């Protein structure tokens, strides 16, 4: 229903969230959570824009991020906890045999499913979800498995150490938000600061979790070009900055 939503369409119904009191990192965390929940969204500076049909889900996610990061909310209204949605017996379903998973892992999976409002049911150790949600459930299972720390054979210890040093997916979101800010204002100090901080830790040869290497390499190239336009000359090149920032923004928009 929201796949074709375009925030620039004058006829599109949309809801605005003023996040002026949020830091750049906090907005990046929120953007990653919205992407994980497949909620279409756009940014106008410090303002988040979502379709009106996604307002309730966005309210929940904003509240969850505020609670997780300790962000003071402007509202005193409590968001009631979600209730589990049972998967209909006749619904097209995908099964996951999780008999070898720990009970606390299965409990965490249930919490994620409830939090995202996804219908499901357990039949002993087999999880059943709607087939249309299979891709998102795969992501949830990967998250739970990674959080628990999958043990690898002894001869893979070096690879395990390397994975532990990889950047989180949110690094991609940081580059996206930097591009969004700088294409609108080439002199945005926060945008430049976050861009340079992300470049400092980014390694083109080691993409973050869940990011394809080709996309990551291109992201790093554009980020370097953007930084050069801003700091290499005596003065920032506003025209080049806006052009490169726009290209970076457009490249990453489908992923955040």
PEQUI-V920880 format. One record per residue. RES is the residue in three letters. SS is DSSP state (helix for helix, strand for strand, loop for the rest). PHI is phi in whole degrees, -180 to 180 (none if undefined). PSI is psi in degrees with one decimal (* if undefined). Layout:
# PEQUI-V920880
res=[RES RES]
ss=[SS SS]
phi=[PHI PHI]
psi=[PSI PSI]
This chain:
# PEQUI-V920880
res=[UNK UNK UNK UNK UNK UNK UNK UNK UNK UNK UNK UNK UNK UNK UNK UNK UNK UNK UNK UNK UNK UNK UNK UNK UNK UNK UNK UNK UNK UNK UNK UNK UNK UNK UNK UNK UNK UNK UNK UNK UNK UNK UNK UNK UNK UNK UNK UNK UNK UNK UNK UNK UNK UNK UNK UNK UNK UNK UNK UNK UNK UNK UNK UNK UNK UNK UNK UNK UNK UNK UNK UNK UNK UNK UNK UNK UNK UNK UNK UNK UNK UNK UNK UNK UNK UNK UNK UNK UNK UNK UNK UNK UNK UNK UNK UNK UNK UNK UNK UNK UNK UNK UNK UNK UNK UNK UNK UNK UNK UNK UNK UNK UNK UNK UNK UNK UNK UNK UNK UNK UNK UNK UNK UNK UNK UNK UNK UNK UNK UNK UNK UNK UNK UNK UNK UNK UNK UNK UNK UNK UNK UNK UNK UNK UNK UNK UNK UNK UNK UNK UNK UNK UNK UNK UNK UNK UNK UNK UNK UNK UNK UNK UNK UNK UNK UNK UNK UNK UNK UNK UNK UNK UNK UNK UNK UNK UNK UNK UNK UNK UNK UNK UNK UNK UNK UNK UNK UNK UNK UNK UNK UNK UNK UNK UNK UNK UNK UNK UNK UNK UNK UNK UNK UNK UNK UNK UNK UNK UNK UNK UNK UNK UNK UNK UNK UNK UNK UNK UNK UNK UNK UNK UNK UNK UNK UNK UNK UNK UNK UNK UNK UNK UNK UNK UNK UNK UNK UNK UNK UNK UNK UNK UNK UNK UNK UNK UNK UNK UNK UNK UNK UNK UNK UNK UNK UNK]
ss=[loop loop loop loop loop loop loop loop loop loop loop loop loop strand strand strand strand strand loop loop loop loop loop helix helix helix helix helix helix helix helix helix helix helix helix helix loop loop loop loop strand strand strand strand loop loop strand strand strand strand strand helix helix helix helix helix helix helix helix helix helix helix helix helix helix helix helix helix helix loop loop loop loop loop loop loop loop loop loop loop loop loop loop loop loop strand loop loop loop loop loop loop strand strand strand strand strand loop loop loop loop loop helix helix helix helix helix helix helix helix helix helix helix helix helix loop loop loop loop strand strand strand strand loop loop strand strand strand strand strand helix helix helix helix helix helix helix helix helix helix helix helix helix helix helix helix helix helix loop loop loop loop loop helix helix helix helix helix helix helix helix helix helix helix loop loop loop loop loop helix helix helix helix helix helix helix helix helix helix helix helix helix helix helix loop loop loop loop helix helix helix helix helix helix helix helix helix helix helix helix helix loop loop loop loop loop loop loop loop loop loop loop helix helix helix helix helix helix helix helix helix helix helix helix helix helix helix helix helix helix helix loop loop loop loop loop loop helix helix helix helix helix helix helix helix helix helix helix helix helix helix helix helix helix helix loop]
phi=[none -108 -62 -95 -65 -127 -64 -90 -75 -61 -92 -75 -84 -146 -122 -110 -120 -84 -114 -61 -90 -92 -81 -60 -64 -67 -66 -63 -63 -65 -61 -66 -66 -66 -65 -62 -90 54 -97 -61 -158 -145 -124 -128 66 -92 -108 -91 -125 -135 -66 -58 -66 -102 -61 -63 -64 -67 -56 -63 -68 -59 -63 -65 -67 -59 -68 -66 -99 70 -87 -69 -93 -77 -112 -94 -75 -83 -87 -65 -64 -71 -108 -63 -105 -71 -77 -62 -60 -95 -76 -64 -131 -119 -105 -128 -84 -113 -62 -87 -84 -70 -63 -70 -67 -65 -65 -67 -60 -59 -61 -64 -64 -65 -61 -94 69 -95 -65 -164 -157 -105 -120 59 -99 -103 -94 -118 -133 -63 -58 -68 -103 -58 -63 -68 -66 -57 -64 -62 -62 -62 -61 -63 -64 -68 -64 -80 76 -73 -81 -108 -58 -56 -76 -108 -59 -64 -64 -64 -63 -66 -62 -65 -92 -71 -72 -75 -57 -59 -60 -63 -65 -62 -63 -62 -66 -64 -62 -63 -68 -75 -72 -89 -144 -61 -105 -66 -66 -66 -62 -66 -61 -71 -60 -67 -65 -69 -61 -62 -102 -80 -122 -56 -85 -133 -66 -64 -56 79 -113 -66 -63 -60 -64 -66 -61 -65 -61 -65 -62 -66 -63 -64 -63 -66 -63 -63 -65 -91 -122 -77 -93 -66 -135 -61 -88 -63 -65 -66 -60 -65 -66 -70 -62 -65 -66 -64 -59 -68 -63 -95 -56 -68 -105 -128]
psi=[-30.7 4.8 -33.3 8.9 132.6 113.0 -18.5 -3.9 119.2 -21.3 -4.2 135.6 130.5 157.7 138.0 137.6 118.8 111.9 35.8 -25.5 4.5 148.2 167.8 -43.3 -37.5 -40.0 -35.9 -39.9 -42.5 -42.9 -39.6 -40.0 -39.1 -40.4 -39.9 -34.4 6.6 41.8 118.3 138.5 162.4 165.4 139.3 87.3 -119.8 12.2 126.4 137.5 129.7 159.7 149.4 -33.8 -18.6 11.2 -45.8 -45.9 -38.8 -39.5 -44.1 -45.4 -42.2 -44.5 -40.0 -43.1 -40.3 -42.9 -43.4 -36.7 -0.5 35.9 130.7 129.0 145.2 -12.2 141.9 0.0 127.0 138.1 117.8 144.9 145.9 155.3 151.6 139.2 114.5 140.3 128.6 144.8 -34.2 8.0 145.0 123.6 159.0 136.5 142.9 115.9 108.0 31.9 -29.3 -3.7 151.1 156.0 -35.6 -29.7 -43.4 -35.4 -38.5 -39.1 -45.0 -42.5 -42.1 -42.9 -43.1 -45.1 -31.2 -0.1 31.7 128.7 142.1 169.1 153.8 136.6 91.2 -115.6 10.9 125.1 131.1 129.8 162.8 134.6 -32.3 -16.8 10.9 -44.1 -42.3 -38.6 -38.1 -41.2 -41.6 -45.2 -40.4 -41.7 -48.1 -43.3 -41.7 -38.7 -32.8 -14.0 90.4 127.8 135.0 160.0 158.7 -35.4 -2.6 14.8 -39.4 -41.8 -37.3 -41.6 -38.8 -42.6 -35.6 -24.2 -4.2 148.3 154.2 162.7 -31.2 -18.5 -36.5 -39.4 -36.4 -43.7 -40.2 -47.4 -34.5 -45.0 -39.4 -43.4 -46.8 -23.1 -24.4 -34.7 98.7 -14.5 15.4 112.0 -40.5 -40.0 -43.8 -42.9 -44.6 -35.9 -48.9 -36.0 -40.7 -40.5 -37.5 -31.6 -10.4 136.7 114.5 -26.1 -5.8 85.5 153.3 167.5 134.3 5.9 127.5 144.0 -39.7 -43.3 -42.8 -42.3 -44.4 -37.6 -45.9 -37.8 -47.5 -37.4 -41.8 -42.4 -38.7 -43.8 -39.8 -40.0 -26.6 -36.4 -11.7 -30.1 -178.6 -33.6 153.9 139.7 96.7 -41.1 -47.7 -38.4 -47.9 -37.5 -47.9 -40.2 -39.2 -38.8 -40.2 -44.4 -47.2 -34.3 -42.0 -12.8 -39.3 -12.9 -8.3 *]
